[in-house]
């Protein structure tokens, strides 16, 4: 589905270090602003223990997890909406992604320069958010001016567009992100046309030092309070530690995590959080050739899910054979589930549930 989440934040908050750890793509990381000039894109696997559960009962040649594309976007600074720093180039890159991972520095270190001189998560978040709001306001005002002129004809669609743009401008002028607005279903298409940055969902990523992994420090507490006020999520990790973990083999990784008192890398939590942020869920296909996780939006029906595998599956959809992983664990095989009446046949109206294992029947 090629859905993307963009990593944003001020310079030197750990974005590129985090990206390196996420993707092992080698994005340059340095202690100075704008070390990332063009956006780097990496594909990040979404860890899912259910794949191993299925594989414990069904012999297969390979296991393929689902993934999310992560875009590392160079650091914004105050005035970016007025083309300060690398300005609108970066704002355009942010406008193209589906969700935002806002990295916030939550550690003190005199050896790592902060663009504003000291660490203040509240100020840093406000700096980024205001620049994105200012950028959206400029676009919204242009839309309002265009649609206001068109509405003079009395055309109902043009009037509705003008009224929408007027509400959009009013909200942004108050310094509020678009996602905080009370938008009805009829507004969604217009929001997409306007490509508002602040309409995108946000996950705050608190980059702490190693000591900050055991308990929330004051900086993290501040970020959590801000995120709660706007209904956003929070993930806490140490980008430096994650970079070290990513270079270890499997056995050393387990030992290293144990020494840190962690059950899994923070990147696993971040990948799942990004997946949830985008409103996605997983269904599985399982057979001798492969066991695979597939990405769909929540609420999709069986034919639409089949289309993710191949468009012919959707066009010629007949029905789907569906079972759950808990039933597979209990009855050990598809034959066992069928004998127990746990292998269901579902039609075109079936809404796929997260974790369904599916086989599709279709006409070519």
C-alpha positions, -999 to +999 in steps of 0.1 A: +000+000+000+031+022+002+019+042+031+045+066+046+052+082+079+076+111+080+102+117+108+102+154+117+117+175+145+143+202+151+179+197+141+200+175+163+171+157+181+182+123+169+160+119+137+187+105+114+202+083+141+167+069+146+162+065+109+196+047+106+185+022+133+151+017+117+162+010+082+200+004+083+199+026+052+230+046+062+214+081+063+241+105+073+240+115+110+261+144+123+261+170+150+250+199+129+218+211+113+205+200+079+228+169+075+198+153+057+193+174+026+170+151+006+144+129+023+156+094+029+131+066+025+134+032+042+110+002+045+105-009+081+092-044+090+063-044+115+071-071+141+042-095+147+046-126+169+015-140+152+036-149+122+056-173+143+025-187+158+011-196+124+045-210+114+045-233+144+015-251+129+020-247+091+053-256+075+063-230+050+093-219+029+094-183+041+077-158+064+070-122+052+060-095+077+041-064+067+059-030+065+057+008+067+077+032+047+096+058+069+108+091+054+136+110+072+129+147+066+156+172+075+152+193+106+128+223+106+137+255+124+117+285+135+108+305+104+106+274+080+072+285+068+089+317+056+116+297+040+141+299+068+166+270+069+156+248+040+121+259+045+094+250+020+114+222+005+110+203+037+074+214+042+066+199+008+082+166+018+061+165+050+029+173+030+034+141+010+035+116+039+004+100+055+014+105+092+040+123+113+066+109+137+076+140+157+109+133+174+115+153+206+148+155+224+142+144+260+178+143+273+204+167+285+239+166+270+262+196+267+282+179+240+252+178+216+242+213+204+206+223+206+195+247+180+178+270+206+206+266+232+188+244+258+164+214+259+127+224+263+103+198+248+073+222+251+090+249+232+104+225+207+070+210+200+054+244+197+082+255+172+075+226+149+037+227+153+035+265+147+056+263+115+033+236+102+003+256+111+017+287+094+024+266+063-012+253+063-026+287+069-009+301+038-024+273+017-059+276+033-060+313+026-052+308-010-079+282-012-104+305+005-096+333-019-101+310-049-133+294-037-148+327-024-146+341-060-161+309-074-189+310-049-201+344-062-218+324-091-241+308-065-230+273-074-238+251-044-206+231-046-185+263-048-204+278-018-197+246+002-160+248-007-159+285+003-176+278+037-152+249+044-121+270+036-134+298+058-137+274+088-102+260+079-087+295+080-104+304+112-091+273+130-055+277+118-056+314+127-063+304+163-031+284+162-048+250+162-039+221+140-064+209+114-068+175+131-083+192+161-112+205+141-148+191+141-149+178+106-179+158+092-176+131+066-185+156+038-154+176+047-129+147+042-126+150+005-119+187+007-093+181+034-075+157+011-076+182-018-061+209+005-033+185+016-031+200+051+000+190+070-016+194+104-045+172+094-021+142+096-020+120+128+010+125+150+030+101+171+055+118+195+088+100+198+107+109+230+144+104+224+159+098+258+194+088+270+200+053+284+190+063+319+157+075+306+147+040+295+140+028+330+115+055+340+100+087+325+121+118+331+107+152+334+110+159+297+090+128+288+063+136+313+060+170+296+056+154+262+030+129+275+009+157+289+010+176+256+002+145+236-027+137+258-041+172+253-044+166+216-052+129+216-018+118+201+004+088+211+038+087+226+067+063+222+099+065+244+132+052+231+169+059+230+180+064+194+216+058+203+208+025+220+186+015+191+214+022+166+236-001+187+210-029+189+205-028+151+241-037+146+240-068+168+232-104+158+201-121+172+218-137+203+237-107+213+206-085+208+186-106+233+214-103+259+218-066+253+181-060+258+181-081+289+209-060+304+189-029+297+158-044+313+139-043+279+117-070+264+121-058+228+138-029+209+120+004+210+119+003+172+095-026+174+072-005+196+076+024+172+069+003+141+037-010+156+027+025+168+032+039+133+011+011+119-017+018+144-014+056+138-021+051+101-053+032+110-040-001+096-046-037+105-032-071+094-046-102+078-026-132+069-023-158+042-006-191+050+006-220+029+036-241+019+053-214-001+049-185+023+032-172+054+026-135+048+011-105+066-009-081+045-017-045+053-053-031+050-073-002+064-096-010+093-131-016+080-122-031+047-143-059+032-130-092+021-130-084-017-110-052-011-086-071+011-082-097-016-073-068-040-042-060-020-028-094-030-039-090-067-065-069-084-078-101-101-087-114-067-110-085-060-126-084-095-133-122-095-140-126-057-163-155-049-158-160-012-131-163+015-122-191+038-114-176+071-100-188+105-084-173+136-050-179+149-063-191+184-084-217+166-053-228+146-033-231+179-061-252+194-068-275+164-033-276+150-043-276+113-068-264+088-082-300+086-087-300+123-104-266+123-126-277+094-137-308+113-145-287+143-165-262+122-140-234+128-131-228+091-157-202+080-168-192+045-174-155+042-189-134+013-185-100-002-199-081+027-176-096+053-155-070+072-120-084+077-109-085+113-074-079+125-055-112+127-078-132+103-061-159+082-077-160+048-078-180+016-096-164-013-116-181-040-121-162-072-129-164-109-102-152-133 
